[in-house]
Amino acid sequence: MSAKIDFSKISFLVVDGDKISAQVVFDTLSYLGAISVKRVGKPEDAFRILRAEQIDIIITEWRLRGMDGLEFLDSLRNSASSPNRFVPVIMLTAHSEQHYVTTARDLGITEFLAKPFNAKALYSRLVSVITRPRHFINTDTYFGPDRRRRQVPFDGPDRRETQNRSRN
């Protein structure tokens, strides 16, 4: 990626109960130039910070104390008391099998990054959420960033139109 981003102007919240893992993320963000990085081990502490401060990007682990990262994400995206439903969230976890990625996507994760990671991979995800923010979708069953990465023209029958005609 050739994007130049001043990470010193972006505030980060790292939510990870493993102190070593949180330190690696902190060190990587510092290496990229970030100076505003908060670290917490529990979702309750994350919500406390989100209510008190402006956070631009959250990086969270799947495994957390109290509630897991998906429950945290679900509460962040769907709770009426959520301090910021639109904040970009990067899931950084060793749980990288397809069903984990799909589940996280379907709950409103913005980006997914598997552990172990390197600075280039984290940088790539950060550039993505900063330079190419996705529109948020709000339906009866989903609230979060548009899950489609690309807008591709559809050249086929309109399912909904066909279903509506058959009902009449």
C-alpha positions in Angstrom: 0.0 0.0 0.0 1.3 3.4 -0.9 -1.1 5.4 1.4 0.6 7.8 3.8 -1.3 8.1 7.0 -0.5 10.1 10.0 -1.3 7.6 12.8 -0.4 10.2 15.4 -3.8 11.8 14.8 -5.8 8.6 15.2 -6.9 7.3 18.6 -6.9 3.5 19.1 -8.4 1.2 21.7 -6.9 -2.3 22.0 -9.2 -4.8 23.8 -7.3 -7.9 24.7 -7.0 -9.8 28.0 -3.6 -11.2 27.1 -1.1 -8.5 28.2 1.7 -9.8 25.9 -0.6 -9.8 22.9 -1.9 -6.3 23.8 1.7 -5.1 24.2 2.6 -6.5 20.7 -0.3 -4.6 19.2 0.6 -1.4 21.2 4.3 -1.7 20.0 3.2 -2.2 16.4 0.9 0.8 16.5 3.7 2.9 18.1 6.0 1.8 15.4 3.5 3.0 12.8 3.4 6.4 14.6 0.4 6.1 16.8 0.6 8.1 20.1 -3.0 7.7 21.4 -3.4 4.0 22.2 -5.5 2.8 25.1 -5.3 -0.8 26.3 -7.9 -2.7 28.3 -8.5 -6.4 29.0 -12.3 -6.4 29.5 -15.2 -5.2 27.4 -16.7 -3.3 30.3 -13.5 -1.2 30.5 -13.7 -0.7 26.7 -17.2 0.7 27.0 -16.2 3.0 29.9 -13.4 4.5 27.7 -15.7 4.7 24.7 -18.2 6.7 26.7 -15.5 9.1 28.0 -13.3 9.6 25.0 -13.3 9.8 21.2 -11.9 6.5 19.8 -11.3 6.2 16.1 -10.4 2.5 15.7 -10.9 -0.5 18.0 -8.7 -3.6 17.7 -10.1 -6.5 19.7 -9.3 -10.1 20.4 -12.0 -12.8 20.1 -11.3 -14.2 23.5 -12.0 -11.7 26.3 -12.8 -11.9 30.0 -16.5 -11.4 30.9 -17.8 -11.6 27.3 -16.1 -12.7 24.1 -15.1 -10.4 21.3 -18.3 -11.2 19.3 -20.5 -10.4 22.3 -18.6 -7.1 22.7 -19.0 -6.4 19.0 -22.7 -7.3 19.1 -23.3 -5.0 22.0 -21.2 -2.2 20.4 -23.2 -2.4 17.1 -26.7 -3.2 18.4 -27.2 -1.9 22.0 -29.3 1.2 22.5 -26.7 2.3 25.0 -23.7 1.9 22.7 -21.4 4.9 22.8 -20.4 4.6 19.1 -22.1 2.0 16.8 -20.1 3.2 13.8 -16.5 2.9 15.1 -14.4 0.6 12.9 -13.5 -2.6 14.6 -10.6 -4.9 13.6 -10.8 -8.4 15.0 -7.3 -9.7 15.7 -7.3 -13.3 16.7 -5.8 -16.8 16.3 -9.3 -18.0 15.5 -9.0 -17.7 11.8 -11.0 -20.6 10.4 -13.6 -19.6 7.8 -16.6 -20.0 10.2 -14.9 -17.6 12.6 -14.3 -15.0 9.9 -17.9 -15.4 8.6 -19.4 -15.1 12.0 -17.4 -12.0 12.8 -18.4 -10.5 9.4 -22.0 -11.2 10.0 -21.9 -9.5 13.4 -20.4 -6.3 12.0 -16.6 -6.6 12.1 -14.9 -4.1 9.9 -11.7 -6.0 9.2 -10.3 -9.4 10.3 -6.6 -10.2 11.0 -5.3 -13.6 12.0 -2.6 -14.0 14.6 0.3 -14.2 14.4 0.4 -11.0 12.4 3.1 -8.6 11.2 3.2 -4.9 11.0 2.5 -4.9 7.3 -0.7 -6.9 7.7 -2.0 -4.6 10.5 -1.0 -1.6 8.5 -3.0 -2.9 5.5 -6.1 -3.4 7.6 -5.7 0.1 9.1 -5.3 1.7 5.7 -8.4 -0.1 4.6 -10.6 1.2 7.4 -9.2 4.7 7.1 -9.0 5.2 3.4 -11.9 3.0 2.2 -14.6 3.3 4.9 -17.6 1.2 4.1 -21.2 2.4 4.3 -23.2 1.0 7.3 -26.2 -1.1 6.6 -29.2 -1.2 9.0 -31.8 -4.0 8.5 -33.9 -6.1 10.8 -31.2 -8.7 11.1 -27.9 -6.8 10.6 -26.3 -3.5 11.6 -22.7 -2.9 10.6 -20.4 -2.1 7.7 -21.5 -3.2 4.2 -20.2 -6.8 3.9 -19.7 -6.4 0.2 -16.1 -5.3 -0.6 -16.8 -4.4 -4.2 -19.8 -3.1 -6.1 -20.3 -5.5 -8.9 -23.0 -5.0 -11.5 -25.6 -7.8 -11.3 -26.6 -9.3 -14.6 -29.3 -11.8 -13.8 -32.9 -12.2 -12.7 -34.0 -10.1 -9.8 -35.0 -12.6 -7.1 -37.1 -10.2 -5.1 -39.0 -9.0 -8.1 -39.7 -12.7 -9.1 -40.8 -13.5 -5.5 -43.2 -10.5 -5.4 -44.8 -11.4 -8.7 -45.5 -15.0 -7.6 -47.2 -13.7 -4.4 -49.7 -11.6 -6.4 
